[in-house]
Amino acid sequence: MKTVVITGGAGFLGSHLCDLFIKKGHRVICLDNFLTGKKSNVAALERDRHFVLVEQDVSRPFRVAGSVHLILHFASPASPVDYYRYPLETMRVGSMGTHHALELARAKKAVFLMASTSEIYGDPLVHPQTEEYWGNVNPIGPRSVYDETKRFSEALTMAYRRAYLLDTKIVRIFNTYGPRMRIDDGRAIPNFIAQALKNKPLTIYGNGMQTRSFCYVSDLVEGIYRLSRSRYHDPVNLGNPREMTLKELIVFIRTMTNSKSKIVYKPLPKDDPKQRQPDISRARVLLKWQPRVAVEEGLPTTIAWFRDRI
Ligand SMILES: NC(=O)c1ccc[n+]([C@@H]2O[C@H](COP(=O)([O-])OP(=O)(O)OC[C@H]3O[C@@H](n4cnc5c(N)ncnc54)[C@H](O)[C@@H]3O)[C@@H](O)[C@H]2O)c1
């Protein structure tokens, strides 16, 4: 049995990773300060003797007793609403937090996997985005607190690998959705579902023709599991390459919820990317991975989860 430390383990993705690694027969230590995550996300695991939940701000130095084989560093606010609200916390966890998590990996000789993001490509000038693309990021705009710390975290991860020969991995996650997202986290899917279920106006920022690609959470965590076991060290994109406009997404959600909501248009926020689509050729070849759950399947499950909570 291996011990896996998951920072940010009480968040949306972290809690699904806790579930998966417990299911695969590992011991999981979840570290979280509940800034944007919730204890209830891992409540079902708390009765499992192989699961430990520790309240810990990983931007501060921390220790973990005993051996650790794998560290998944997922702690960080992830939605624009959250990192606008917590800009300095976001920068601390993406700098000091990453440093402390890497130090833990060094001390324990553990594999280290860092949650990076498609945001490191910024408003991309290359489409779809391959891992070779260096990105088009505004280093001082409001999104920079997130984008630039993720870029820093990638650089620090590679520096630890070069300096200490650490076994590191970097996953560049594209928009992922599913149960346990917070209804108020401001991301497109929870926003639209909440508005549709309440028959409130569906707000599109811009003209709705900007595209996104949405990956269902079970697909994403399976890809991360495979990456954690691979021998690969350069970044790997994980996401669903099926691209859709926000307008198409809204029509899907409105139909699936039988909503009477009208669409209203608001000005586009600063530096909002116009298009995003992962090139997942690397993951297909290296991890034999590709998404299986189409939005037609993933959205109803997510809508049902939100419906129970509204
Ligand atoms: N969900 C996505 O579509 C997506 C896309 C790209 C990257 N990511 C990355 O995946 C990770 C998880 O994202 P998510 O969507 O689950 O977000 P989330 O906000 O649900 O989860 C983040 C978790 O980190 C915790 N956290 C924040 N600061 C912390 C600190 N200093 N110490 C300890 N815990 C802290 C939060 O309380 C929360 O539980 C993030 O690193 C994010 O950048 C997510």
The ligand as an ORCA input file, in Angstrom:
! r2SCAN-3c Opt
* xyz 0 1
  N     -11.192     22.441    -12.247
  C     -10.539     22.811    -13.322
  O     -11.143     22.893    -14.408
  C      -9.050     23.093    -13.278
  C      -8.433     23.499    -14.474
  C      -7.067     23.759    -14.438
  C      -6.332     23.570    -13.287
  N      -6.959     23.185    -12.155
  C      -6.140     23.056    -10.942
  O      -6.541     21.969    -10.147
  C      -6.425     22.294     -8.759
  C      -7.761     22.086     -8.077
  O      -8.764     22.871     -8.701
  P     -10.297     22.726     -8.291
  O     -11.097     23.025     -9.480
  O     -10.499     21.451     -7.581
  O     -10.438     23.968     -7.292
  P     -11.002     24.016     -5.793
  O     -11.013     25.457     -5.410
  O     -12.273     23.251     -5.693
  O      -9.902     23.227     -4.977
  C      -8.729     23.810     -4.496
  C      -8.502     23.294     -3.082
  O      -7.269     23.844     -2.581
  C      -7.472     24.268     -1.243
  N      -6.471     25.286     -0.912
  C      -6.316     26.519     -1.445
  N      -5.273     27.152     -0.873
  C      -4.744     26.285      0.032
  C      -3.655     26.355      0.941
  N      -2.878     27.440      1.046
  N      -3.395     25.271      1.711
  C      -4.171     24.164      1.636
  N      -5.219     24.042      0.798
  C      -5.503     25.101      0.006
  C      -8.903     24.792     -1.237
  O      -9.457     24.910      0.047
  C      -9.604     23.757     -2.110
  O     -10.047     22.666     -1.334
  C      -5.927     23.733     -8.687
  O      -4.537     23.720     -8.479
  C      -6.249     24.275    -10.055
  O      -5.346     25.278    -10.433
  C      -8.308     22.971    -12.122
*
